[in-house]
Amino acid sequence: MGNVFLVDHPLIAHKLTHLRDETTETKRFRELVAEIATLLCYEATKDMELTNVTIRTPLEETASKVIKGKKVAVIPILRAGLGMVEGITSLLPAARVGFVGIYRDHDSLEPIQYYAKVPGSLGERMVLVLDPMLATGGSAAHALTLLKERGARSIKLLSIVSAPQGIAAVHQRHPEVPIVTAAIDRGLNDVGYILPGLGDAGDRLFGTR
């Protein structure tokens, strides 16, 4: 699939197995989501531009590199996206964090937006959109449209588990947006859940049913 980056790494494979396991308790589930998000962030930021600087080590002066002033906005899609924020901001502590609240109607499977609060100057930032489960793709595609309307130009979508249908739906409307994911699963069941998936990420993160 074009413009999709599957992060194939032993640490992710190991953590994803425990994330999928129905016996994994809420506390550990939260930890695993944050840890996988951190690893996805490495992939998503590998093209950040660097600039040369000169510093002194305790022994001598040396040439080195720092990120070239790139501003970052982290936008979780509520509510499950919240679980990924800590893992991303642990690497990017200066990032601004916004929120887009969208839920999926259980009958139509269409996204319904109920909240949006995002940082200013999105056009000057790398925008990382966080959606742990890319299922039908409706919520993610809606959020990307909203962010573009708010001025975002450089956007990446980070998802832990993706379905082919969700990837296709996002790229039909936003073909230029890279999708960074830890897994591409078989597909969706008749109510729009990913198979084999890991269940409802929001319920498992927050202990609700």
Phi, psi and omega in degrees: 000127182293144176063026174241130183244105179273116184274097185264101184215141182304322180296318179293317180302316180296311182292324180294324177301314180289328177295320180288330187300125183294344180272354180291126184280166187305313182301312181290325178300314178301315181299317181294319178300315180296319182294317179293322177300321178299316180292324176295326181296325176303314181293317185292336184253011186290345179259012177296136185285141179249157174228153183278140173223164175244129179230170172249125168278176175299349184248325184193172174280143181209153174278141180211187184226147172225162177295136187278069170056028182282123175276144183233140170240133178250122186236096174283143171272117183292144004257336188296331180299337179302327182295340182268346189298313183300320180295327180281313184288344173295331177266331184235069187294339180272358182295142171278145183242126174242180184216137172235120180262118180220136170236158182259122177298127187291339180271308183272343186064013179275147180283141176235118181274135178233354182199147174203123175215109187233157179296158174283173177054043181298332180295344180261004188241153162280122184255121178253114180265130187248120179215099188304323184241109177265090187264269177285339180086355183297314181294316180296315180297320178297315180298319180296320177299315179302314183293323175297320178296333177273003173109357182294137179238331180246102187232141171228143179253124179252124182223139180282309179235129182237148171256147177306323180296321180292319177299314181296320181294319179294315184284341173294322182263334184221066187296338183275352184274118177291143175248121179252119187222155178268343181200144170244108186274181189294316184167203183242151171273186188286354175244017172083017176267144182287138176243132358286337172061206178211019181088202178274110185298321179297314179299319183286330177290320190248005174072028179253166179221000000 
